[in-house]
Amino acid sequence: MEAAVALVLSAARIGAAADVAVSTAAAGGHHGRHHGFTDAARWAAAFDSPDRDAWQKPAEILAALGVEPGMAVADVGAGTGYFVVRLASAVAPGGVVYATDVEPDMVRWLRDRADKQGYANVVPVLGSAKEPRLPPHSCDLVLIVDTWHHIEGRVDYARKLRLALKPEGRVAIVDFKPGLLPVGPPPGMKLPPEKVASEFSAAGYSQVPPHTKLPYQYVLVFKEN
């Protein structure tokens, strides 16, 4: 495990349940407003709800992405750790998970959760909205779930992610399909998959064919050209 990771980053946080809250706010006249997620204890009940498994299908996502022991994976926008704990189990032994978020309370929560649940291979890191700050050439996979639509300056951000990838490393985006759905943000906040693909193309990536289908989300995988 790399010892010194000063700041790693993400642009918002993870959790479709949080986006449901955004959707609720939008219904009250705050359409499209990105809000903070400062109270980790409150958000944990939503982010880690057992009901999420049925549509998020985390095991299928990790299997489709080929996550296996010994890999180094970054969870960008890790929130309270829904994917972090699953990744930590999947990459053990010998692997590491960089669990990054921009909210200090989320990072504290991630650290406490990793300690309490015995995930010594989790590195929680406070990030920045503009800089990934992952260790150079460190990651086999960067996973960004329910977060890419929150990031501003996405093409530049995607370019910066390239610096963190190992040779043949990949970036996987899991985000919500267009239209009105039972979960996720309001339609005006969503990014069509074609838009995401064009952003990564502009940042110097090529697309790898997806290997799984989800009911409410698309899965896009990219590698450096």
C-alpha positions as CSV (number, residue, x, y, z in Angstrom):
1,M,0.0,0.0,0.0
2,E,1.4,3.5,-0.8
3,A,2.0,5.1,2.5
4,A,2.0,8.8,1.7
5,V,-1.1,9.9,0.0
6,A,-1.6,13.5,0.9
7,L,-4.8,14.5,-0.9
8,V,-6.7,12.5,-3.3
9,L,-9.8,13.9,-4.6
10,S,-13.3,13.6,-5.9
11,A,-15.7,16.0,-7.1
12,A,-18.7,15.5,-5.1
13,R,-19.5,12.3,-3.3
14,I,-21.1,9.0,-4.1
15,G,-24.6,7.8,-3.7
16,A,-27.6,7.8,-5.8
17,A,-29.6,8.2,-2.7
18,A,-28.1,11.6,-2.3
19,D,-29.2,12.4,-5.8
20,V,-32.7,11.4,-4.8
21,A,-32.4,14.2,-2.2
22,V,-31.2,16.5,-5.0
23,S,-34.3,15.5,-7.0
24,T,-36.5,16.2,-4.0
25,A,-35.0,19.6,-3.6
26,A,-35.5,20.3,-7.3
27,A,-39.2,19.5,-6.9
28,G,-39.3,22.2,-4.3
29,G,-37.9,24.8,-6.7
30,H,-34.1,24.1,-6.6
31,H,-33.7,22.3,-9.8
32,G,-30.2,21.6,-10.7
33,R,-28.6,22.8,-7.5
34,H,-25.6,20.8,-6.3
35,H,-25.6,20.8,-2.5
36,G,-23.1,19.6,0.1
37,F,-23.0,16.4,2.1
38,T,-21.5,17.4,5.3
39,D,-23.3,15.2,7.8
40,A,-21.9,11.7,7.0
41,A,-23.9,10.0,9.8
42,R,-27.2,11.2,8.3
43,W,-26.2,10.3,4.7
44,A,-25.0,6.9,5.7
45,A,-28.5,5.6,6.2
46,A,-29.4,6.5,2.6
47,F,-26.1,5.8,0.8
48,D,-25.7,2.3,2.5
49,S,-29.4,1.3,2.4
50,P,-29.8,-2.4,1.7
51,D,-32.5,-1.4,-0.9
52,R,-29.7,0.1,-3.0
53,D,-28.2,-3.3,-3.8
54,A,-31.2,-4.3,-6.0
55,W,-30.6,-1.6,-8.6
56,Q,-27.0,-0.6,-8.1
57,K,-25.8,-4.2,-8.5
58,P,-22.4,-3.7,-7.0
59,A,-21.2,-7.3,-7.4
60,E,-22.1,-7.3,-11.1
61,I,-20.2,-4.0,-11.6
62,L,-17.0,-5.2,-9.9
63,A,-17.1,-8.5,-11.8
64,A,-17.7,-6.8,-15.1
65,L,-14.7,-4.5,-14.4
66,G,-12.5,-7.4,-13.5
67,V,-11.7,-6.2,-10.0
68,E,-9.4,-8.9,-8.4
69,P,-6.9,-9.4,-5.6
70,G,-3.7,-7.2,-5.8
71,M,-5.3,-4.4,-7.8
72,A,-5.1,-0.7,-6.8
73,V,-8.4,1.0,-7.3
74,A,-9.5,4.6,-6.6
75,D,-13.2,5.2,-5.6
76,V,-13.7,8.9,-6.6
77,G,-16.5,10.4,-4.7
78,A,-16.6,7.6,-2.1
79,G,-19.1,9.1,0.2
80,T,-19.7,6.8,3.2
81,G,-18.1,3.9,1.6
82,Y,-20.8,1.8,-0.2
83,F,-18.4,0.7,-2.9
84,V,-15.2,1.1,-0.8
85,V,-15.8,-1.9,1.5
86,R,-16.8,-4.0,-1.5
87,L,-13.7,-3.0,-3.4
88,A,-11.5,-3.5,-0.3
89,S,-12.7,-7.1,0.0
90,A,-12.3,-7.7,-3.8
91,V,-8.7,-6.5,-4.0
92,A,-7.5,-8.3,-0.9
93,P,-4.9,-9.6,-0.4
94,G,-2.3,-7.3,-1.7
95,G,-4.5,-4.6,-3.2
96,V,-5.3,-1.0,-2.1
97,V,-8.4,1.2,-2.3
98,Y,-8.0,5.0,-2.4
99,A,-11.3,6.2,-1.0
100,T,-11.6,9.9,-1.9
101,D,-14.1,12.6,-1.2
102,V,-14.2,16.4,-1.0
103,E,-16.2,16.5,2.2
104,P,-14.0,16.3,5.4
105,D,-16.8,14.6,7.4
106,M,-17.1,11.9,4.7
107,V,-13.4,11.2,4.9
108,R,-13.5,11.0,8.6
109,W,-16.4,8.6,8.3
110,L,-14.5,6.5,5.8
111,R,-11.5,6.3,8.1
112,D,-13.6,5.3,11.1
113,R,-15.5,2.7,9.0
114,A,-12.3,1.2,7.6
115,D,-10.8,0.9,11.1
116,K,-14.0,-0.5,12.7
117,Q,-14.5,-3.1,9.9
118,G,-10.9,-4.1,9.7
119,Y,-10.1,-2.8,6.1
120,A,-6.4,-2.0,6.5
121,N,-6.1,-1.7,2.7
122,V,-8.3,1.4,2.5
123,V,-6.7,4.8,2.3
124,P,-9.2,7.6,2.9
125,V,-8.1,10.9,1.4
126,L,-9.6,14.4,1.4
127,G,-9.7,15.6,-2.1
128,S,-10.2,18.7,-4.2
129,A,-12.9,19.4,-6.7
130,K,-10.3,20.3,-9.4
131,E,-7.4,18.0,-8.7
132,P,-7.5,14.2,-8.4
133,R,-4.2,14.2,-6.6
134,L,-3.9,10.4,-6.8
135,P,-0.4,9.0,-6.7
136,P,1.2,9.0,-10.1
137,H,0.8,5.8,-12.1
138,S,-0.8,4.1,-9.1
139,C,-4.2,2.9,-10.2
140,D,-5.3,-0.1,-12.2
141,L,-8.9,1.3,-12.1
142,V,-10.5,4.6,-11.2
143,L,-14.2,4.0,-10.4
144,I,-16.6,7.0,-10.4
145,V,-20.1,6.1,-9.4
146,D,-23.0,8.6,-9.4
147,T,-20.5,11.5,-9.3
148,W,-19.3,12.4,-12.7
149,H,-22.4,14.7,-13.3
150,H,-21.3,16.8,-10.3
151,I,-17.9,17.5,-11.6
152,E,-17.1,20.8,-13.3
153,G,-14.4,21.1,-15.9
154,R,-14.8,17.4,-16.6
155,V,-12.5,17.3,-19.7
156,D,-9.6,18.8,-17.7
157,Y,-10.4,16.5,-14.8
158,A,-10.3,13.5,-17.0
159,R,-6.9,14.5,-18.4
160,K,-5.6,14.7,-14.8
161,L,-6.9,11.3,-14.1
162,R,-4.7,9.9,-16.8
163,L,-1.6,10.8,-14.6
164,A,-2.9,8.4,-12.0
165,L,-3.3,5.4,-14.2
166,K,-0.9,2.5,-14.6
167,P,-0.2,1.3,-18.2
168,E,-3.5,-0.3,-19.3
169,G,-5.3,1.4,-16.4
170,R,-8.9,2.3,-16.9
171,V,-11.5,4.8,-15.7
172,A,-15.1,3.5,-15.2
173,I,-18.0,5.9,-15.1
174,V,-21.3,4.7,-13.6
175,D,-24.0,7.3,-13.8
176,F,-27.7,7.7,-14.4
177,K,-29.5,7.2,-17.7
178,P,-31.4,10.2,-19.2
179,G,-35.0,10.7,-18.4
180,L,-37.1,10.5,-15.3
181,L,-36.3,7.5,-13.2
182,P,-37.3,6.2,-9.7
183,V,-33.8,7.0,-8.4
184,G,-31.2,9.6,-9.3
185,P,-31.1,13.3,-10.0
186,P,-33.7,15.3,-11.9
187,P,-33.3,15.0,-15.7
188,G,-31.7,18.4,-16.1
189,M,-28.7,17.3,-14.0
190,K,-28.0,14.2,-15.9
191,L,-25.3,13.6,-18.5
192,P,-26.2,11.5,-21.5
193,P,-23.6,8.7,-22.1
194,E,-22.7,10.2,-25.5
195,K,-21.7,13.4,-23.7
196,V,-19.5,11.5,-21.2
197,A,-17.9,9.6,-24.0
198,S,-17.1,12.8,-26.0
199,E,-15.5,14.3,-22.9
200,F,-13.2,11.4,-22.4
201,S,-12.4,11.3,-26.1
202,A,-11.4,15.0,-25.9
203,A,-9.2,14.1,-22.9
204,G,-7.3,11.5,-24.8
205,Y,-9.1,8.3,-24.0
206,S,-10.6,5.5,-26.1
207,Q,-13.7,3.7,-25.0
208,V,-13.7,0.0,-24.0
209,P,-17.0,-1.9,-24.7
210,P,-19.1,-2.1,-21.5
211,H,-19.7,-5.6,-20.0
212,T,-22.8,-5.1,-17.9
213,K,-26.2,-3.5,-18.0
214,L,-28.0,-1.8,-15.1
215,P,-31.6,-0.9,-14.8
216,Y,-31.1,2.9,-14.2
217,Q,-27.5,3.5,-15.0
218,Y,-25.0,3.2,-17.8
219,V,-21.4,1.9,-17.4
220,L,-18.7,3.4,-19.5
221,V,-15.1,2.3,-19.4
222,F,-12.1,4.2,-20.9
223,K,-8.4,3.8,-21.3
224,E,-5.7,6.1,-22.6
225,N,-5.1,6.2,-26.3
